[in-house]
């Protein structure tokens, strides 16, 4: 899951780009 508080927006976007979400 993408948790903005824990990971940060940049990390969330990076995960989406890599297809983890």
PDB file of N, CA, C and O in Angstrom:
ATOM      1  N   UNK A   1       0.832  -1.200   0.000  1.00  0.00           N
ATOM      2  CA  UNK A   1       0.000   0.000   0.000  1.00  0.00           C
ATOM      3  C   UNK A   1       0.875   1.262   0.000  1.00  0.00           C
ATOM      4  O   UNK A   1       2.011   1.250   0.474  1.00  0.00           O
ATOM      5  N   UNK A   2       0.330   2.316  -0.528  1.00  0.00           N
ATOM      6  CA  UNK A   2       1.061   3.576  -0.583  1.00  0.00           C
ATOM      7  C   UNK A   2       0.680   4.439   0.608  1.00  0.00           C
ATOM      8  O   UNK A   2      -0.410   5.009   0.656  1.00  0.00           O
ATOM      9  N   UNK A   3       1.593   4.528   1.572  1.00  0.00           N
ATOM     10  CA  UNK A   3       1.343   5.348   2.750  1.00  0.00           C
ATOM     11  C   UNK A   3       2.172   6.619   2.658  1.00  0.00           C
ATOM     12  O   UNK A   3       3.388   6.584   2.850  1.00  0.00           O
ATOM     13  N   UNK A   4       1.526   7.736   2.368  1.00  0.00           N
ATOM     14  CA  UNK A   4       2.219   9.009   2.173  1.00  0.00           C
ATOM     15  C   UNK A   4       2.957   9.425   3.448  1.00  0.00           C
ATOM     16  O   UNK A   4       4.039  10.009   3.377  1.00  0.00           O
ATOM     17  N   UNK A   5       2.374   9.128   4.611  1.00  0.00           N
ATOM     18  CA  UNK A   5       2.970   9.533   5.877  1.00  0.00           C
ATOM     19  C   UNK A   5       4.253   8.752   6.144  1.00  0.00           C
ATOM     20  O   UNK A   5       5.239   9.308   6.628  1.00  0.00           O
ATOM     21  N   UNK A   6       4.231   7.470   5.828  1.00  0.00           N
ATOM     22  CA  UNK A   6       5.367   6.613   6.150  1.00  0.00           C
ATOM     23  C   UNK A   6       6.455   6.645   5.081  1.00  0.00           C
ATOM     24  O   UNK A   6       7.643   6.731   5.391  1.00  0.00           O
ATOM     25  N   UNK A   7       6.031   6.577   3.816  1.00  0.00           N
ATOM     26  CA  UNK A   7       7.007   6.443   2.732  1.00  0.00           C
ATOM     27  C   UNK A   7       7.344   7.772   2.084  1.00  0.00           C
ATOM     28  O   UNK A   7       8.483   8.001   1.677  1.00  0.00           O
ATOM     29  N   UNK A   8       6.362   8.642   1.987  1.00  0.00           N
ATOM     30  CA  UNK A   8       6.569   9.904   1.289  1.00  0.00           C
ATOM     31  C   UNK A   8       6.033   9.824  -0.127  1.00  0.00           C
ATOM     32  O   UNK A   8       6.006   8.753  -0.732  1.00  0.00           O
ATOM     33  N   UNK A   9       5.610  10.957  -0.648  1.00  0.00           N
ATOM     34  CA  UNK A   9       5.003  10.988  -1.980  1.00  0.00           C
ATOM     35  C   UNK A   9       5.955  10.505  -3.057  1.00  0.00           C
ATOM     36  O   UNK A   9       5.542   9.804  -3.980  1.00  0.00           O
ATOM     37  N   UNK A  10       7.228  10.872  -2.952  1.00  0.00           N
ATOM     38  CA  UNK A  10       8.211  10.492  -3.976  1.00  0.00           C
ATOM     39  C   UNK A  10       8.347   8.981  -4.032  1.00  0.00           C
ATOM     40  O   UNK A  10       8.444   8.402  -5.114  1.00  0.00           O
ATOM     41  N   UNK A  11       8.354   8.346  -2.878  1.00  0.00           N
ATOM     42  CA  UNK A  11       8.514   6.889  -2.822  1.00  0.00           C
ATOM     43  C   UNK A  11       7.258   6.205  -3.352  1.00  0.00           C
ATOM     44  O   UNK A  11       7.330   5.178  -4.026  1.00  0.00           O
ATOM     45  N   UNK A  12       6.125   6.784  -3.040  1.00  0.00           N
ATOM     46  CA  UNK A  12       4.843   6.255  -3.525  1.00  0.00           C
ATOM     47  C   UNK A  12       4.817   6.279  -5.041  1.00  0.00           C
ATOM     48  O   UNK A  12       4.428   5.301  -5.678  1.00  0.00           O
ATOM     49  N   UNK A  13       5.239   7.411  -5.625  1.00  0.00           N
ATOM     50  CA  UNK A  13       5.255   7.545  -7.075  1.00  0.00           C
ATOM     51  C   UNK A  13       6.251   6.577  -7.691  1.00  0.00           C
ATOM     52  O   UNK A  13       5.999   6.015  -8.757  1.00  0.00           O
ATOM     53  N   UNK A  14       7.385   6.381  -7.022  1.00  0.00           N
ATOM     54  CA  UNK A  14       8.416   5.485  -7.529  1.00  0.00           C
ATOM     55  C   UNK A  14       7.910   4.045  -7.538  1.00  0.00           C
ATOM     56  O   UNK A  14       8.172   3.300  -8.482  1.00  0.00           O
ATOM     57  N   UNK A  15       7.192   3.657  -6.498  1.00  0.00           N
ATOM     58  CA  UNK A  15       6.628   2.311  -6.437  1.00  0.00           C
ATOM     59  C   UNK A  15       5.610   2.111  -7.548  1.00  0.00           C
ATOM     60  O   UNK A  15       5.564   1.048  -8.167  1.00  0.00           O
ATOM     61  N   UNK A  16       4.803   3.114  -7.800  1.00  0.00           N
ATOM     62  CA  UNK A  16       3.799   3.023  -8.867  1.00  0.00           C
ATOM     63  C   UNK A  16       4.475   2.842 -10.219  1.00  0.00           C
ATOM     64  O   UNK A  16       4.009   2.081 -11.068  1.00  0.00           O
ATOM     65  N   UNK A  17       5.590   3.562 -10.403  1.00  0.00           N
ATOM     66  CA  UNK A  17       6.320   3.485 -11.668  1.00  0.00           C
ATOM     67  C   UNK A  17       6.891   2.091 -11.875  1.00  0.00           C
ATOM     68  O   UNK A  17       6.923   1.585 -12.997  1.00  0.00           O
ATOM     69  N   UNK A  18       7.342   1.471 -10.783  1.00  0.00           N
ATOM     70  CA  UNK A  18       7.946   0.146 -10.877  1.00  0.00           C
ATOM     71  C   UNK A  18       6.888  -0.949 -10.921  1.00  0.00           C
ATOM     72  O   UNK A  18       7.196  -2.102 -11.224  1.00  0.00           O
ATOM     73  N   UNK A  19       5.646  -0.594 -10.621  1.00  0.00           N
ATOM     74  CA  UNK A  19       4.550  -1.548 -10.703  1.00  0.00           C
ATOM     75  C   UNK A  19       4.332  -2.320  -9.413  1.00  0.00           C
ATOM     76  O   UNK A  19       3.785  -3.423  -9.438  1.00  0.00           O
ATOM     77  N   UNK A  20       4.759  -1.749  -8.271  1.00  0.00           N
ATOM     78  CA  UNK A  20       4.551  -2.437  -7.000  1.00  0.00           C
ATOM     79  C   UNK A  20       3.121  -2.242  -6.502  1.00  0.00           C
ATOM     80  O   UNK A  20       2.630  -2.999  -5.664  1.00  0.00           O
ATOM     81  N   UNK A  21       2.463  -1.208  -7.036  1.00  0.00           N
ATOM     82  CA  UNK A  21       1.086  -0.971  -6.648  1.00  0.00           C
ATOM     83  C   UNK A  21       0.154  -1.392  -7.774  1.00  0.00           C
ATOM     84  O   UNK A  21      -1.064  -1.272  -7.644  1.00  0.00           O
TER      85      UNK A  21
END
